[in-house]
Amino acid sequence: MAKQLETTRGAVGALRTGKRRGAAARRTAVEGYALVLPALLLLAVFILYPILYGLYISFHKWDGFSAMTFVGWRNYVKAFTSDSVFHQAARNTALYAVAITIGKNVFGLLLALLVSRKIRGILFFRTALFVPVTLSYVVVGLLWAWIYNPSFGLVASGLEALGLENWVYPWLGSASTALWAVVAVEVWKWAGFHMVLFLGGLQAIPADLYEAAIVDGASPWARFRSITLPLLKPITFISVFLALNGGFVRNFDLIYIMTGGGPNHSTEVVLTHMVSEAFQRGNLGYSSAMGYLLFLTVAVLILVYARTFNRGGEGGR
Amino acid sequence: MLEERNGASQTAGGKKAVRKKAALAAMVTAAMLLLAACGGNNDGTSGGNSDDAGGANNTAGNGESTAVEGSVELKVFGGSASDALGARADNQKEIEQTVLDGFIAENPEVKSVTWDAQGPVADQVTRMMTANLGGEYMDMVACAANPTNTTFIDKGILKDITADIEPFKDRIDPSALNAYSRDGKVYGIPIATMSTSTFYYNKDLFAELGLEVPTTYEELLTVSEAVKEAGHMAVIHQGKNAWYWPMWLMETLAQTSGDSVGKTESNLSGETKFTDEADVEALRLVGQFVEDGIIDGNTLTVDTDGMRSAFASQQAAMYYGGTWELSWLQDNVTDFEYGAFEFPKLPDTIGDPKHGGGPDYGICVSSNIKDDNQEYAIKLMEYLTRPEVADQYLGIYKPIFASIEGVTLSDEPIAQDLQGHYDNTVRFLDWIWPVEVKDAIASSLQGIAGGMVSAEEAAATIQAAYDQLVADGYVYGE
């Protein structure tokens, strides 16, 4: 009986303690939500609402002046079927993204390997190579548009000074070279940033691994392939991710300043086409639809890339 | 027992998680509702609450104002800084203040006139769109003729003022007024300088090389070859800017069709096509200027600054622009004398040379204007068209032409050259083309100049852009 009473008292005590804990937990939860509420409000106002509103607009015909008209999937169908400029812009965007991803990472890694050596004045070189990263796109775009200018530009003057007048070419004025000329500038601007990423990775690799490899008679190429590259894998993941993402969704400024999408749409990318559609032609709904198509493409690509990379990483282990 | 407790605990945990999610969702929804409630009116009616502007004024049955002194506040909205009164003057603010003070002094019912014109010309439609979305109230709209024709009239944001301006419309150049009219209805009055298109040339260089001003394509070709032999570029053109190429087409189409405005309107009505022989030939002729080396081959890399620099530094002997270039030339070209000549006559064409032009800026009445303010908006228009008032904000430029009769014009030699061109000026075609067609023309011309597409392919692209518009419901003139 006494034992039973004790058990009951224990149960009641536990219940009370549980209630107290529950009340405390609820209080903690409320306090937690209250603390994150301002951040959530900001998130809702500046991120969620525009995203959802953009999606809503993409199903409408709207010029920013008149009332919206619901058109269902028509904007999306138009992008796939009848807008040849969008098709060209999508191709250019893909080419641009792939090219700059390769360029930035290859050059970034090469520069990192060069400046990782302990030589006198290396800090100066590291700083100098990073300077383009700090320049704004407007400055870089205008600067390089002048450098490329076949009549007054630095490239033309240099070639003429070397007696290579025949090589002077309107790089930004030709459909076959304009996109690549912009790609080169984008790579030039950001290679220093990727260099810093890779440099951090290189400095984290233990020196004794290289020493052991040298003792084993490994060649420089073998050391690079078997030690440097595998150990840089996490950095490479980030570096490629940033470049690829930027190639798709941060290509507007430079192209707009250097070529405006021309000549004859040869450097048109989805973002420049979106802006033209929205603010020159007043097709805000169609522009939003293109934005969502770009978003979905990038999301799928990044997902595939992340899964492939991680799978490769596991296999490597 | 332990499993049961664990199960109960998991159920409780699950409920807790659901409650957390529900609370989170409720908070996000509340935030979004709050935002939606704070948001503007996007139903296209814009203009904000008409009760919030102006003041206690009424109009008597006989139409005479009974507004209380100092009760009317007029708001003028300009799409860009160029829409300000005396926009190009160094003392613009001072000029604007003097003009508006004069108006207020004559109309004691008016307390103030706010003239809000900011931003670059390229963003004028965007700025108007933003103001519209934000529900910004405006009594009047100061705007260039281009967006007025291509956007603002179509979007219904301007009021028909045909009858209102009848008492003073004789003060306005009829062709300039026509630029703010559609189907016999007037939507605004031009209060600006007037533009025409022209070639500028280096007079000293021409004299040095013994060259005469060309009047035909063949003569221009001969002149260009002589200039190039002397180590200069012939014609420099800002071909990087796609939007500038249609200027050339306006000239060539005028000559291949005999009536560029009529042909354009006919194409847009669907009676004729952009692929007709006259249109294709006009496109081809633009390309021929590049092919024959009259326009420098690197044109697609040249922007406005590059074009002007090449001319000012005497690297190029000629460039094609318009009267809007004159103030830049006056400020920056001091080492040599320059002149202007008309676009030359093209071979085997039926029409005479005609140049795109028209008034640069004007002022309109917003379709959302409060009834009580409309009388004063029209009074302001009347005031601005008085020659002595127009001289205050237009005469300061010593313009070559002005949309208001009686404004003091320039008597410089180059101005006299250009005044002779004005008789051959027709409406800019990009005030007639829908934006989609204009963009197709601009990029196609870039393609022709760069040898990327043929004139026939370009014409097909332009026609396709028009067909797409029609499929989307476009009807010219509606």
HADDOCK unambig.tbl for C-alpha pairs under 7 A between the chains (distance, minus, plus):
assign (segid A and resid 40 and name CA) (segid B and resid 28 and name CA) 6.90 0.50 0.50
assign (segid A and resid 41 and name CA) (segid B and resid 28 and name CA) 6.87 0.50 0.50
assign (segid A and resid 41 and name CA) (segid B and resid 31 and name CA) 5.74 0.50 0.50
assign (segid A and resid 44 and name CA) (segid B and resid 28 and name CA) 6.12 0.50 0.50
assign (segid A and resid 44 and name CA) (segid B and resid 31 and name CA) 6.37 0.50 0.50
assign (segid A and resid 44 and name CA) (segid B and resid 32 and name CA) 6.35 0.50 0.50
assign (segid A and resid 45 and name CA) (segid B and resid 32 and name CA) 6.71 0.50 0.50
assign (segid A and resid 45 and name CA) (segid B and resid 35 and name CA) 6.69 0.50 0.50
assign (segid A and resid 49 and name CA) (segid B and resid 32 and name CA) 6.55 0.50 0.50
assign (segid A and resid 64 and name CA) (segid B and resid 129 and name CA) 5.74 0.50 0.50
assign (segid A and resid 64 and name CA) (segid B and resid 133 and name CA) 6.78 0.50 0.50
assign (segid A and resid 65 and name CA) (segid B and resid 44 and name CA) 5.24 0.50 0.50
assign (segid A and resid 65 and name CA) (segid B and resid 129 and name CA) 6.28 0.50 0.50
assign (segid A and resid 65 and name CA) (segid B and resid 132 and name CA) 6.56 0.50 0.50
assign (segid A and resid 65 and name CA) (segid B and resid 155 and name CA) 6.30 0.50 0.50
assign (segid A and resid 66 and name CA) (segid B and resid 43 and name CA) 6.86 0.50 0.50
assign (segid A and resid 66 and name CA) (segid B and resid 44 and name CA) 4.12 0.50 0.50
assign (segid A and resid 66 and name CA) (segid B and resid 155 and name CA) 6.58 0.50 0.50
assign (segid A and resid 67 and name CA) (segid B and resid 42 and name CA) 6.87 0.50 0.50
assign (segid A and resid 67 and name CA) (segid B and resid 43 and name CA) 4.65 0.50 0.50
assign (segid A and resid 67 and name CA) (segid B and resid 44 and name CA) 4.41 0.50 0.50
assign (segid A and resid 149 and name CA) (segid B and resid 301 and name CA) 6.38 0.50 0.50
assign (segid A and resid 150 and name CA) (segid B and resid 298 and name CA) 6.74 0.50 0.50
assign (segid A and resid 170 and name CA) (segid B and resid 298 and name CA) 5.85 0.50 0.50
assign (segid A and resid 170 and name CA) (segid B and resid 301 and name CA) 6.49 0.50 0.50
assign (segid A and resid 172 and name CA) (segid B and resid 301 and name CA) 5.89 0.50 0.50
assign (segid A and resid 173 and name CA) (segid B and resid 298 and name CA) 6.90 0.50 0.50
assign (segid A and resid 173 and name CA) (segid B and resid 300 and name CA) 4.52 0.50 0.50
assign (segid A and resid 173 and name CA) (segid B and resid 301 and name CA) 4.86 0.50 0.50
assign (segid A and resid 174 and name CA) (segid B and resid 450 and name CA) 6.65 0.50 0.50
assign (segid A and resid 259 and name CA) (segid B and resid 240 and name CA) 6.94 0.50 0.50
assign (segid A and resid 263 and name CA) (segid B and resid 300 and name CA) 6.91 0.50 0.50
assign (segid A and resid 263 and name CA) (segid B and resid 443 and name CA) 6.94 0.50 0.50
assign (segid A and resid 263 and name CA) (segid B and resid 446 and name CA) 5.79 0.50 0.50
assign (segid A and resid 263 and name CA) (segid B and resid 447 and name CA) 6.49 0.50 0.50
assign (segid A and resid 264 and name CA) (segid B and resid 443 and name CA) 4.51 0.50 0.50
assign (segid A and resid 264 and name CA) (segid B and resid 444 and name CA) 6.01 0.50 0.50
assign (segid A and resid 264 and name CA) (segid B and resid 446 and name CA) 5.48 0.50 0.50
assign (segid A and resid 264 and name CA) (segid B and resid 447 and name CA) 4.95 0.50 0.50
assign (segid A and resid 265 and name CA) (segid B and resid 443 and name CA) 6.92 0.50 0.50
assign (segid A and resid 279 and name CA) (segid B and resid 126 and name CA) 5.94 0.50 0.50
assign (segid A and resid 281 and name CA) (segid B and resid 435 and name CA) 5.85 0.50 0.50
assign (segid A and resid 281 and name CA) (segid B and resid 436 and name CA) 6.46 0.50 0.50
